[in-house]
Amino acid sequence: MLVFEDLHERAKGKEEKKAKKRQRLAKEFTELLYHIKEITASSTWKECQQLFEESSKYRDVGDESLAHETFEEYVARLLEKAKRNNRSGKVSSEFSDSMLNAIKDVI
């Protein structure tokens, strides 16, 4: 029984380590997305992929579905921020016309 518990603990430790690595890589990719000013709340994966596909932070993710999910979450946060700013009357000049139109469509 001890051998099984030991193997189980090792496997659990490996999974936790793998999950932390995925989380770190996703965070680093999100930081990259933040610095690409062409990405807005109305951006799509297909239209933006060429902006970061040569980046090591994108390639390091290693799992396109994780990168895609991270991108979608980032764009959703941009949209939520834009909606909050729009509601409070603080729409900043950094938002493009296309972004404002996307917000109007959602609201």
C-alpha positions, 0 to 999 in steps of 0.5 A: 500500500505504501508503494501505491501512495508514494506513486500517487503522491509523485503523480499528484506532484507532477500534475501540480507542477505541470499546472503551475507551469501552464499558469505561468506560461499563460501569464507570460503570454497575457503580458505579451498581449498587453504590450501589443497595442493593436489588440483591442476589445473587438480583436479576433484570434485569426486577425491577431495571431500574426502579431505574436506567432513569432514570439517566444512567449507564444511558442513557449505556451506549446498548446495552441488551445491554451494560447487561444483561451488566454487570448480570448480571456484577455480580449474579454477583459478589454471589452469589460474594461471598455464597457465600465469606462463607457458606463462611467463616461470615461471613454479614453482616447486609446479606444478605436472606433471599431472598439467603441462600435463593438461595445455598442453592439454588446450593450 
